[in-house]
Amino acid sequence: MDDLKAKYLGQIAEAGDESALEAIRVAAVGKKGEVALKMRELGKMTPEERQVTGPALNALKDEINSALAAKKSALADAALDERLRTEWLDVTLPTRSRRQGSIHPISQATEELTAIFAELGFSVAEGPRIEDDWYNFDALNIPGHHPARAEMDTFYMHRAEGDDRPPHVLRTHTSPVQIRSMEKQGAPIRVICPGGVYRADYDQTHTPMFHQVEGLAIDKDISMANLKWVLEEFVKAFFEVDDVELRFRASHFPFTEPSAEVDIRCSWDNGQLKIGEGDDWMEILGSGMVHPKVIAAGGIDPEVYQGFAFGIGIDRLAMLKYGIPDLRAFFDSDLRWLRHYGFAALDMPNLHGGLSR
């Protein structure tokens, strides 16, 4: 063992780089190295011999490993010293031209619609993205058998076996923020709730994570006429057209009654969408009068107050306004795409200076 110790410690001291050091390690303490082979011989020894030889072999292995680590550290220090000696930087050289970032189309669309609804008297409300199922479903009058509550459509959080707490989900819409806002503020109230939402869907027009804005207005004398006017004003301002025509189609949503899908008159000219003219109709959002059970869940008396609500996909709005063909491209992190569709970072959208500058 003294010969092995002298042999490998000498080789380690003379090693000139990490590759040579690795070769020494494999030859000495690797699985088929000399020290390992010596350890295999312990089984052939008497108990008395093993009591002497075993600790000595372990001590030899530890000493070789310590020498290897020390030499590796010394080689790294030497390499750093050499880099510091040979590399240099001329601080008198001119700097690179400063690059300015750009705003993502979803962020731009969110800022635009926020500016529009602010002019209409709506404030912005936010809430958690992880919700319990009461806020996400029950408070919104969504029954237990509703398809939206199935695991194939909704992302449920993991629960340990035996955990009897209410299940939590990645929110499937921003409507839970409406409940939280009613609980916190009471009535009257006018808020929009923009933010990210999650559903188990993925194709050209759907992604597992996307963005919605939902609006809520509660007061004593609000009607569908108010809803229609608000939506018309929003669409005219967002798409920057002078006139629009909306079509309300009867529909069903658990949280509104009556409910309506809203279509907008449009046309397609060589693949270019034109809002407010033509013979085609395109669905853009869902809306309706807030269900009395939802108002009550928010802590407001539905015998005194009523109101309207609506929900719009922000990603879809951005696609329609800026001619973006595939929703999945929003999340590809392609800088070329962002340079093409992005917006100047310092241009804040407003109704007076222009929205999509």
C-alpha positions, -999 to 999 in steps of 0.1 A, spaced: 0 0 0 29 23 6 40 17 -30 4 25 -43 3 57 -22 37 69 -34 28 60 -70 -5 78 -73 3 108 -51 33 114 -74 12 111 -105 -14 135 -91 13 161 -83 27 159 -118 -7 160 -136 -9 190 -159 -46 192 -167 -80 178 -156 -81 151 -183 -48 136 -169 -62 139 -134 -94 120 -144 -73 92 -159 -54 89 -126 -86 88 -107 -100 60 -128 -67 40 -126 -65 44 -88 -100 45 -72 -123 38 -102 -145 7 -102 -117 -13 -118 -88 7 -102 -60 -8 -82 -74 2 -49 -108 -13 -58 -91 -46 -68 -73 -47 -35 -106 -43 -17 -120 -73 -35 -92 -94 -20 -105 -87 15 -130 -116 11 -101 -140 8 -84 -128 40 -88 -141 76 -109 -119 100 -77 -107 117 -61 -97 83 -93 -78 73 -93 -58 105 -59 -45 96 -61 -43 58 -96 -29 55 -91 4 74 -57 8 57 -73 6 22 -101 30 32 -75 55 45 -55 51 12 -87 57 -9 -96 88 12 -61 102 9 -60 97 -29 -94 113 -33 -83 143 -12 -52 147 -33 -73 146 -65 -97 173 -52 -69 195 -41 -51 192 -74 -83 198 -93 -88 230 -74 -52 241 -80 -56 235 -117 -88 256 -118 -71 284 -99 -42 283 -123 -65 284 -153 -83 314 -139 -50 332 -133 -40 325 -169 -73 339 -182 -70 370 -161 -35 375 -173 -42 371 -210 -78 385 -214 -84 422 -213 -111 447 -222 -106 481 -237 -129 503 -218 -124 532 -242 -142 513 -270 -177 528 -280 -207 510 -264 -232 491 -284 -264 509 -295 -290 507 -268 -318 483 -276 -354 490 -265 -378 463 -256 -413 460 -270 -447 453 -255 -464 419 -262 -497 421 -281 -516 406 -252 -502 432 -228 -510 459 -254 -546 447 -258 -550 446 -220 -538 481 -217 -560 493 -245 -592 477 -231 -583 489 -196 -581 525 -209 -614 521 -226 -633 508 -197 -617 533 -174 -633 560 -195 -666 542 -190 -662 543 -152 -649 507 -146 -621 501 -122 -597 471 -124 -600 442 -99 -576 413 -96 -576 380 -78 -557 347 -72 -551 323 -101 -554 293 -78 -590 293 -65 -611 269 -44 -640 254 -62 -665 275 -43 -654 307 -59 -647 291 -93 -679 271 -96 -704 271 -67 -706 309 -62 -712 313 -99 -742 289 -99 -723 262 -118 -737 228 -106 -717 198 -96 -726 179 -127 -716 207 -151 -690 196 -178 -667 225 -168 -661 208 -135 -648 176 -151 -611 168 -148 -608 166 -186 -616 203 -188 -602 218 -156 -568 216 -139 -573 205 -103 -545 209 -77 -532 177 -61 -546 168 -27 -531 143 -3 -552 112 5 -576 120 33 -574 158 28 -610 169 33 -605 206 24 -623 220 -6 -605 212 -39 -585 239 -55 -582 246 -93 -563 268 -117 -591 293 -123 -610 286 -155 -622 322 -159 -618 355 -141 -654 354 -128 -643 344 -93 -628 379 -91 -663 393 -95 -675 374 -64 -645 386 -44 -650 422 -55 -687 421 -46 -678 406 -11 -652 433 -6 -669 464 -21 -706 457 -21 -730 475 -44 -731 496 -65 -700 483 -83 -684 486 -118 -652 465 -124 -634 447 -151 -613 416 -142 -585 409 -166 -560 381 -161 -547 346 -171 -570 316 -169 -565 279 -175 -584 251 -194 -573 217 -207 -575 226 -244 -549 231 -271 -552 239 -309 -549 268 -333 -575 289 -314 -571 274 -278 -542 271 -254 -541 256 -219 -533 291 -205 -550 322 -220 -563 356 -210 -598 369 -203 -614 402 -192 -647 400 -175 -669 430 -167 -694 434 -139 -718 463 -132 -743 461 -103 -768 488 -93 -805 493 -87 -816 502 -122 -792 484 -146 -807 467 -176 -797 449 -208 -799 482 -226 -769 494 -205 -750 462 -214 -756 468 -251 -744 504 -249 -713 495 -230 -703 468 -254 -710 490 -284 -688 517 -270 -661 493 -262 -660 476 -296 -660 510 -314 -631 523 -293 -611 490 -294 -613 484 -331 -611 522 -338 -642 524 -360 -670 549 -361 -699 526 -361 -706 489 -352 -736 466 -352 -740 440 -326 -763 410 -326 -774 395 -294 -783 358 -296 -801 340 -267 -778 315 -250 -773 299 -216 -747 305 -190 -752 293 -154 -741 327 -140 -764 350 -161 -801 350 -168 -810 360 -194 -778 352 -213 -767 362 -248 -739 355 -272 -728 387 -289 -719 388 -326 -704 417 -345 -711 426 -382 -679 422 -403 -665 413 -436 -634 396 -449 -615 413 -478 -586 393 -491 -581 378 -456 -583 412 -439 -610 416 -413 -632 447 -414 -653 455 -384 -687 472 -387 -694 465 -423 -703 436 -446 -727 407 -445 -709 383 -421 -713 380 -384 -686 369 -359 -691 359 -323 -668 379 -300 -681 374 -264 -707 361 -240 -729 383 -217 -761 386 -198 -778 398 -166 -762 385 -135 -781 356 -120 -797 364 -86 -779 335 -70 -745 349 -81 -754 383 -67 -764 367 -34 -732 347 -33 -713 380 -35 -731 392 -4 -755 416 -21 -793 415 -19 -807 404 -53 -841 418 -44 -826 453 -44 -798 452 -69 -793 437 -104 -766 441 -130 -749 428 -161 -717 408 -168 -697 399 -198 -666 379 -207 -641 385 -236 -610 366 -246 -581 391 -247 -560 368 -269 -588 366 -294 -593 404 -294 -555 408 -302 -557 382 -329 -586 400 -346 -573 435 -343 -537 428 -353 -542 400 -378 -524 373 -359 -534 339 -374 -524 314 -347 -530 317 -310 -501 293 -301 -476 318 -315 -483 341 -285 -464 316 -263 -436 305 -286 -410 331 -273 -399 339 -308 -382 373 -308 -388 377 -345 -425 373 -340 -425 398 -311 -405 424 -332 -431 421 -359 -462 423 -337 -448 441 -306 -455 477 -296 -432 505 -285 -425 502 -248 -431 539 -240 -463 544 -259 -491 541 -234 -525 536 -251 -552 561 -243 -584 573 -259 -571 608 -265 -537 600 -280 -547 568 -298 -548 532 -286 -527 512 -310 -499 537 -318 
